[in-house]
Amino acid sequence: MGIRHNGREIALQALYQIDLRGGASNDELSLFFESFAADDRARRFARELVDGVRGAQAELDREIAAGLEHWSIGRLSRVDHNILRLALYELISMADVPARVTIDEAIELAKTYGDRDSGRFVNGVLDHLAARLKLKEKGEDSNPAKTSLA
């Protein structure tokens, strides 16, 4: 597992805990991150994600709610909801991460931490949001491994 994948897992667990507890102080979060036997870079990435999601949570939730079809944000499981927040924050705010990587990582988190349908659900919602926000191709043209057929 890569450093960023580990960071995303830690961030998801932190966001889930914050959701359950109704908040967390910076000191509590620092203790939480220190409790993981992970690379410091993974913990720093997790902290960056958690701080970003917390700072933009209202906007992220509005976008998620607008992107749900035949579903309300209140019906989301806490795991799926936090995976969507995390991934949407990454899609919008982290220019160095291609959209397909963000969506693939979110699907993997959903398969690991969600229920049996979470992977498909998260994929569908994020695909819809990425298209609506014109972020589906984010990072693709800067990928040197991608070859052009033109």
C-alpha positions in Angstrom: 0.0 0.0 0.0 1.2 3.5 -0.9 1.7 6.4 1.5 -1.3 8.3 0.1 -3.5 5.2 0.3 -2.6 4.8 4.0 -3.2 8.5 4.5 -6.6 8.2 3.0 -7.4 5.3 5.3 -6.3 7.2 8.4 -8.2 10.3 7.2 -11.4 8.3 6.7 -11.1 6.8 10.2 -10.5 10.3 11.7 -13.5 11.8 9.8 -15.7 8.8 10.9 -14.7 9.4 14.5 -15.3 13.1 14.3 -18.7 12.4 12.8 -19.6 10.0 15.7 -18.3 12.3 18.4 -19.7 15.4 16.9 -16.3 17.1 16.6 -12.7 17.0 17.7 -10.2 19.5 18.9 -6.8 19.9 17.2 -5.1 18.3 20.2 -7.4 15.3 20.0 -6.8 14.9 16.3 -3.0 15.1 16.8 -3.2 12.3 19.3 -5.4 10.3 16.9 -2.9 10.7 14.1 0.0 9.8 16.4 -1.7 6.6 17.4 -1.2 5.1 13.9 1.9 3.1 13.2 2.3 4.8 9.8 4.8 6.7 7.8 5.0 10.4 8.9 4.2 11.3 5.3 0.9 9.3 5.4 0.0 11.0 8.7 0.7 14.4 7.2 -1.4 13.6 4.1 -4.2 12.4 6.3 -4.1 15.5 8.4 -4.1 17.7 5.2 -7.2 15.8 4.0 -9.0 16.0 7.3 -8.3 19.7 7.8 -9.5 20.3 4.2 -12.7 18.3 4.6 -13.5 20.0 7.9 -12.9 23.4 6.5 -15.1 22.8 3.4 -17.6 20.4 4.9 -20.7 22.5 4.3 -19.8 23.1 0.7 -18.9 19.5 0.1 -22.2 18.3 1.6 -24.1 20.7 -0.6 -22.3 19.3 -3.7 -22.9 15.7 -2.6 -26.6 16.4 -1.9 -26.9 18.0 -5.3 -25.3 14.9 -6.9 -27.4 12.3 -5.3 -30.2 10.9 -7.4 -33.3 9.4 -5.7 -31.4 9.6 -2.4 -30.9 12.1 0.4 -27.7 12.9 2.2 -29.3 11.9 5.5 -29.8 8.4 4.3 -26.1 7.9 3.6 -24.1 5.6 5.9 -21.5 7.6 7.8 -18.7 5.6 6.1 -20.0 6.3 2.6 -20.7 9.9 3.4 -17.2 10.5 4.7 -15.6 8.7 1.7 -17.6 11.0 -0.6 -16.5 14.0 1.4 -12.9 12.9 1.3 -12.9 12.1 -2.4 -14.8 15.2 -3.4 -12.4 17.4 -1.4 -9.5 15.7 -3.2 -11.2 16.1 -6.6 -11.8 19.8 -6.1 -8.7 20.9 -4.1 -5.8 18.6 -5.0 -4.7 19.5 -8.5 -1.8 17.0 -8.4 -4.1 14.0 -8.0 -5.8 12.8 -11.2 -9.6 12.3 -10.9 -9.4 8.6 -11.8 -6.9 8.0 -9.0 -9.2 9.8 -6.5 -12.2 7.8 -7.6 -10.4 4.5 -7.7 -9.1 5.1 -4.2 -12.5 6.0 -2.9 -14.0 2.9 -4.4 -11.3 0.8 -2.7 -12.0 2.5 0.6 -15.7 1.8 0.1 -15.1 -1.8 -0.6 -12.9 -2.2 2.5 -14.9 -0.1 5.0 -18.4 0.1 3.6 -21.1 -2.5 2.9 -21.3 -4.8 -0.1 -22.9 -2.2 -2.3 -20.7 0.8 -1.2 -18.1 0.5 -3.9 -20.7 0.7 -6.7 -22.6 3.5 -4.9 -19.5 5.6 -4.3 -18.3 5.1 -7.9 -21.7 6.2 -9.3 -21.9 9.3 -7.1 -18.3 10.4 -7.7 -18.5 9.8 -11.4 -21.7 11.9 -11.6 -20.1 14.7 -9.4 -16.9 14.7 -11.4 -18.8 15.0 -14.6 -21.1 17.7 -13.3 -18.2 19.7 -11.9 -16.1 19.1 -15.1 -13.4 17.3 -13.2 -13.5 13.9 -14.9 -10.4 14.6 -16.9 -8.5 16.3 -14.1 -4.8 15.4 -14.3 -5.1 13.2 -17.4 -3.3 15.6 -19.8 -0.3 15.8 -17.4 0.1 12.1 -17.2 3.3 11.2 -19.1 2.4 7.5 -19.1 -0.7 8.2 -21.2 0.0 7.9 -24.9 -1.8 9.9 -27.6 -3.4 8.1 -30.5 -3.8 11.3 -32.5 
